[in-house]
Structures are given as C-alpha cells and as structure tokens.
Amino acid sequence: MAIGGLAFSALCRDAKLKRKVTRVLMVSTPLLLCLFAWNRGEQAGEFAFLLPFLMLITFLNLRNTRFCDACGATQYSRGVSRPRHCSRCGASLS
C-alpha cells in the first residue's frame, strides 16, 4: 500500500485526483492498522493508548499536505505552518 501510494504521488500530475486519493489513503491506513491490531487480539487498553496518537498524526498529515494546481507537486510541511508556495514551480498554494 505504501509503495503504491508513493508511486501514485510521484507519477500523477493531477492535483485534484491526488487530493481525493491521498485523503482516502490517509484515513484508511490508520483504520487498517487498528483492524490489524484488533485481529491479533490486542487489549482495549492498548487501543485507548494508540488511538489518540493515530488521530493526531492523521489530522496533521491531512492539514499539512497540499498539492500545487500548476505542476501537481505534493507539498508537505513538517512544522506547524502550512506550505504557502510550491517548492517546485513557485506557484501560490491557495
């Protein structure tokens, strides 16, 4: 799943399609992780510890990932501010 997502992100230039697919992947991946852990018989206390971190990471990934409409590049900020300009072409990411 990760290799397919990386290949899609690198090869696709359609920013609108990338937004849709990336949102689905960013939400479904933590859910699959929880289902996998539940299937292995993990305790409810471990879920209670894991779930807030997964929700925070998912929220930050969704918030900080932007796509350039001009060139289709994926822009991701690891800090607290969102990217405002494309690092590849310099276009505004409004």
Buried (B, 14 or more C-beta within 10 A) or exposed (E): EEEEBEEBBEEBEEBEEBBEBBEEBBEEBBEEEBEEBEEEEEEEEEEEEBEEEBEEEBEEBEEBBBBBBEEBBBBEBEEEEEBEBBEEEEEEBE
